[in-house]
Amino acid sequence: MTQTISPPTTVSAPARPAKRTLLAVATAAGPLFLGAGLLQGLTRDGFDFTRNALSQLSLGDLGWIQITAFMLTGVLVIAGAVGMRQVLRDAPGGTWAPRLIGVFGVSFLLAGAFTADPAAGFPAGTPEDHVASVSAHGAVHMLSGMVGYLALCAAFFVLARHFAAQNRRGWAVACRIVPVGVLAGFVASAAAVLAFTAGAGLGLLWLTAVTARLMTVAPPAQR
């Protein structure tokens, strides 16, 4: 009489669709935040894109809309960081890129919790000149944004290494150029608020593009 031995049961790795779902929701982060800012900027009394930053939309009676946009964007970006970690596991850039993107997501949560200061005529009734002193919550807001975008720029440079290892030179070059544009916009913000908005928007939109790209390609394991 013979005995049949069943093969041992193995635990399968997480399904790829789960990773794709995390990345898919993250692609909505940039369009959500910029779309909410654009619609509010066009309809809120006293707001002027040439004088006011999108962050100031968190102020006033309807400020809860922009605060919600900050929070949702942060959650979506963090979800994308988790999905990115799973997709890039054992690949070049697979450790630090997701961590830095995660920091960027947390910065949005902080920026939503600690609002910017009123300035430049917004909310309506605020003096036209800029604020002479920065409040504690305004300082946290600015610091979180600065740290978050520096982390995002660093993540792009790390992802440039990842794309270079895959011989995707166009993506690698763009991941090196976009951070320069983002930082240039921030530097120029002292002279033009629109430059700051453009730099921040560029970073968000490129993150959307990179995340969408990672959805379509499973990177090879690092040798």
C-alpha positions as CSV (number, residue, x, y, z in Angstrom):
1,M,0.0,0.0,0.0
2,T,1.5,3.3,-1.0
3,Q,0.9,6.7,0.7
4,T,0.5,9.8,-1.3
5,I,2.3,12.8,0.2
6,S,0.7,16.2,-0.7
7,P,3.1,19.0,-1.5
8,P,3.5,21.6,1.2
9,T,1.2,24.6,1.1
10,T,2.9,27.8,0.2
11,V,1.8,31.3,0.9
12,S,1.6,33.4,-2.2
13,A,3.0,36.9,-2.5
14,P,0.5,39.8,-2.4
15,A,-1.4,40.0,-5.7
16,R,-0.1,42.5,-8.2
17,P,-3.6,44.1,-8.6
18,A,-3.3,45.3,-4.9
19,K,-0.1,47.2,-5.8
20,R,-1.7,48.7,-8.9
21,T,-4.7,49.8,-6.8
22,L,-2.5,51.7,-4.4
23,L,-0.6,53.4,-7.3
24,A,-3.9,54.1,-9.1
25,V,-5.4,56.0,-6.2
26,A,-2.2,57.9,-5.8
27,T,-2.4,59.2,-9.4
28,A,-5.5,61.2,-8.3
29,A,-3.6,63.2,-5.7
30,G,-2.1,65.9,-7.9
31,P,-5.2,66.5,-10.1
32,L,-7.4,66.5,-6.9
33,F,-5.3,69.1,-5.1
34,L,-4.7,71.4,-8.1
35,G,-8.3,71.0,-9.4
36,A,-9.7,72.0,-6.0
37,G,-7.4,74.9,-5.8
38,L,-8.2,76.1,-9.3
39,L,-11.9,76.0,-8.8
40,Q,-11.8,77.7,-5.5
41,G,-9.3,80.3,-6.7
42,L,-11.7,81.3,-9.5
43,T,-14.8,81.5,-7.2
44,R,-13.7,82.7,-3.8
45,D,-14.1,86.4,-3.1
46,G,-10.8,88.2,-2.7
47,F,-8.5,85.4,-4.0
48,D,-6.0,86.4,-6.7
49,F,-3.6,83.8,-8.2
50,T,-1.0,86.6,-8.7
51,R,-0.9,87.5,-5.0
52,N,-2.2,84.5,-3.1
53,A,-0.9,80.9,-2.6
54,L,-3.3,78.0,-2.8
55,S,-2.6,77.3,0.8
56,Q,-4.5,80.4,1.8
57,L,-7.7,78.9,0.5
58,S,-7.7,77.0,3.9
59,L,-8.8,80.2,5.5
60,G,-12.3,81.7,5.8
61,D,-15.7,80.1,6.1
62,L,-15.1,77.8,3.1
63,G,-11.6,76.9,4.3
64,W,-12.7,73.4,5.2
65,I,-12.8,72.6,1.5
66,Q,-9.0,73.2,1.0
67,I,-8.2,71.6,4.3
68,T,-10.0,68.5,3.1
69,A,-8.1,68.7,-0.2
70,F,-4.8,68.8,1.8
71,M,-5.8,65.8,3.9
72,L,-7.1,63.7,1.0
73,T,-4.0,64.5,-1.0
74,G,-1.8,63.4,1.8
75,V,-3.6,60.1,2.3
76,L,-3.5,59.3,-1.4
77,V,0.3,60.1,-1.7
78,I,1.0,57.9,1.3
79,A,-1.0,55.1,-0.3
80,G,1.1,55.6,-3.4
81,A,4.3,55.4,-1.4
82,V,3.2,52.0,0.0
83,G,2.3,50.7,-3.5
84,M,5.6,52.1,-4.8
85,R,7.5,50.2,-2.1
86,Q,5.9,47.0,-3.1
87,V,6.4,47.5,-6.8
88,L,10.1,48.6,-6.5
89,R,11.0,46.0,-3.9
90,D,14.6,44.8,-4.6
91,A,15.0,47.2,-7.5
92,P,17.3,50.3,-7.6
93,G,15.7,53.1,-5.7
94,G,13.2,50.8,-4.1
95,T,14.1,51.8,-0.5
96,W,14.4,55.5,-0.5
97,A,12.0,56.7,-3.2
98,P,8.9,55.3,-1.3
99,R,10.2,56.7,2.0
100,L,10.7,60.2,0.5
101,I,7.3,60.1,-1.2
102,G,5.8,59.1,2.2
103,V,7.4,62.2,3.8
104,F,5.8,64.3,1.0
105,G,2.4,62.8,1.9
106,V,2.8,63.5,5.6
107,S,3.7,67.1,4.8
108,F,0.2,67.6,3.2
109,L,-1.4,66.3,6.4
110,L,0.6,68.8,8.5
111,A,-0.1,71.6,6.0
112,G,-3.9,70.8,6.3
113,A,-3.8,70.7,10.1
114,F,-1.8,73.9,10.4
115,T,-3.2,76.6,8.1
116,A,-1.3,79.4,6.4
117,D,-1.6,83.0,7.6
118,P,-3.9,85.6,6.1
119,A,-2.1,87.9,3.7
120,A,-2.4,89.9,0.5
121,G,-6.1,90.7,0.8
122,F,-7.2,87.1,1.5
123,P,-9.5,86.2,3.1
124,A,-11.6,89.2,2.0
125,G,-11.0,92.1,4.4
126,T,-7.3,91.2,5.1
127,P,-4.9,94.1,4.5
128,E,-3.3,94.1,1.1
129,D,0.3,94.0,2.4
130,H,2.0,90.8,3.4
131,V,2.1,89.6,7.0
132,A,4.8,91.3,9.1
133,S,5.2,88.3,11.5
134,V,4.4,84.7,11.0
135,S,2.2,82.8,13.5
136,A,3.1,79.5,15.0
137,H,0.7,77.5,12.9
138,G,1.8,79.5,9.8
139,A,5.4,78.6,10.5
140,V,4.5,74.9,10.8
141,H,2.6,75.1,7.6
142,M,5.6,76.7,5.7
143,L,8.1,74.3,7.3
144,S,6.1,71.2,6.4
145,G,5.7,72.4,2.8
146,M,9.4,73.1,2.5
147,V,10.5,69.7,3.9
148,G,7.8,67.9,1.9
149,Y,8.9,69.3,-1.4
150,L,12.6,68.8,-0.7
151,A,11.7,65.2,0.0
152,L,9.8,65.0,-3.3
153,C,12.6,66.5,-5.3
154,A,15.0,64.0,-3.6
155,A,12.6,61.2,-4.5
156,F,12.7,62.2,-8.2
157,F,16.5,62.0,-8.2
158,V,16.3,58.5,-6.6
159,L,13.7,57.5,-9.2
160,A,16.1,58.8,-12.0
161,R,18.5,56.0,-10.9
162,H,15.7,53.5,-11.1
163,F,14.7,54.5,-14.6
164,A,18.3,54.6,-15.7
165,A,18.8,51.1,-14.5
166,Q,15.9,50.1,-16.7
167,N,17.4,52.0,-19.7
168,R,14.4,54.4,-19.7
169,R,16.6,57.4,-20.4
170,G,13.8,59.8,-21.1
171,W,12.2,59.2,-17.8
172,A,15.6,59.3,-16.0
173,V,16.5,62.7,-17.5
174,A,13.1,64.1,-16.7
175,C,13.4,63.0,-13.1
176,R,16.5,65.0,-12.9
177,I,15.2,68.1,-14.7
178,V,11.8,68.4,-12.9
179,P,13.2,69.0,-9.4
180,V,15.3,71.9,-10.8
181,G,12.1,73.4,-12.1
182,V,10.3,72.9,-8.8
183,L,13.1,74.5,-6.8
184,A,13.4,77.3,-9.3
185,G,9.7,78.1,-8.8
186,F,10.2,78.2,-5.1
187,V,13.2,80.5,-5.3
188,A,11.3,82.9,-7.7
189,S,8.3,83.0,-5.3
190,A,9.8,86.0,-3.5
191,A,9.2,88.0,-6.7
192,A,6.0,86.2,-8.0
193,V,3.6,84.0,-6.2
194,L,2.6,82.4,-9.5
195,A,6.1,81.0,-9.7
196,F,5.6,79.2,-6.4
197,T,2.3,77.8,-7.6
198,A,3.8,76.7,-10.9
199,G,6.7,74.9,-9.1
200,A,4.4,73.2,-6.6
201,G,2.0,72.1,-9.4
202,L,4.9,70.8,-11.6
203,G,6.0,68.6,-8.7
204,L,2.5,67.2,-8.1
205,L,1.9,66.5,-11.8
206,W,5.2,64.8,-12.4
207,L,4.6,62.6,-9.3
208,T,1.3,61.6,-11.0
209,A,3.1,60.8,-14.3
210,V,5.8,58.7,-12.5
211,T,3.2,56.8,-10.4
212,A,1.2,56.1,-13.6
213,R,4.4,54.8,-15.3
214,L,5.2,52.5,-12.4
215,M,1.7,51.0,-12.6
216,T,2.4,49.8,-16.2
217,V,5.8,48.2,-15.6
218,A,6.9,45.6,-13.1
219,P,10.6,46.4,-12.6
220,P,13.1,43.5,-12.8
221,A,14.8,42.3,-9.6
222,Q,18.1,43.8,-8.8
223,R,21.0,41.6,-9.6
